[in-house]
Amino acid sequence: MIKHVKWQSNVERHRGYISTHRNDASYSALYAAYEDRFVKLADDTDGKHRETIYRLDKLEKNLLDNFLTARNQALLFGKSNIDANGKPTIVEPDTGRPIYISDGVIPQCEAFCSKYAYNKLSIITLQTVISMLNEKANEDTGNHYVFLCNNKFWQDLYRVLGDYLAQFHTDGTYLWSMKANDYVSVGAKGFDSYNYAGNTITFKVDRAMTLEYGSEKGYALALDLTADKTSAQPPIAMFSLKGGDMISNKYVGVGGLDGLSSGEVASPVAGSKRILWGYSGIAVFNPYRSAILREL
């Protein structure tokens, strides 16, 4: 007896790049000297004397927040500027140095994912999208899907799952709970997961999605985060140079970093600069196993 085994496979190659992200913060020596101090402003416009106290924000914290926000936005929404020949369409005007911008998660998924438009979010809508994801998954059960959504979708989701829970399985803990001081707390903190047909669905509201797509219409990106059982390869991964994901540099001027220090300086200006920069790119290894929901 002769037995034949046929292997079926489909391999595609997607080209991606690593981008540079950079944020600078310049400040004067006087600002550095007063950064940790309080400022009192008197106000007696209505005849009543009062003082409002303000405190200057820490520059390093603001710089870190801006850098992480810029990198997050680029890895999520960034659209590549590379042409068919592998050349970027943007260059630095003074030096002619090419500036490479890579595709973020959403542009990578938009090119290949399933798309679903709805008028009003319902439990049927969620189950339909989950079924669409199941068709492309390796298994029908045991998958982990995440819905990354804006605030409008999150609010509609809370209403839909709340109605679903009240209609099919009333949970006293969700409806109310008694506190130690005899006060009653009404409602749950939120719905962060949903189980359907042997699959786990996690919901995550991201303010970046709200800023990008607004709060008038619901928007959500559904991703299959089930890791490959053979190679344990994650479905999404960020790439960078070794030790280059976030680099911190300081350009010291007169007064030093704190505005009151002596020593060698790199600039005659009474001020300094802090720089956060790094290399990063992101890859969705199977963008077909995703879906986009958009409210009409």
MOJO-V295575 format. One record per backbone hydrogen bond with DSSP energy under -1.0 kcal/mol. CO is the residue of the C=O (numbers start at 1). NH is the residue of the N-H. If there is no record, write none. Layout:
co,nh
CO,NH
CO,NH
This chain:
co,nh
19,280
21,278
23,276
25,274
27,272
28,32
29,33
30,34
34,37
39,54
41,52
43,50
44,47
50,43
52,41
54,39
58,62
59,63
60,64
61,65
62,66
63,67
64,68
65,69
66,70
67,71
68,72
69,73
70,74
71,75
72,76
73,77
74,78
75,105
76,106
78,104
81,89
83,86
87,83
90,99
92,96
97,92
101,81
104,108
105,109
106,110
107,111
109,112
109,113
114,292
116,294
118,296
122,126
123,127
124,128
125,129
126,130
127,131
128,132
129,133
130,134
131,135
143,200
144,225
145,202
146,223
147,204
148,221
149,206
150,154
151,155
152,156
153,157
154,158
155,159
156,160
157,161
158,162
159,163
160,164
161,165
162,166
163,167
164,168
165,169
171,175
172,176
175,187
177,185
179,182
183,179
185,177
192,203
194,201
196,199
198,142
199,196
200,145
201,194
202,147
204,149
206,210
207,211
208,212
209,213
210,214
218,295
219,150
220,293
221,148
222,291
223,146
228,232
233,228
235,285
237,283
239,281
241,244
244,279
247,277
249,275
251,273
252,266
253,256
255,261
269,254
269,271
270,29
272,27
273,251
274,25
275,249
276,23
277,247
278,21
280,19
281,239
283,237
286,289
288,290
289,224
290,114
291,222
292,116
293,220
294,118
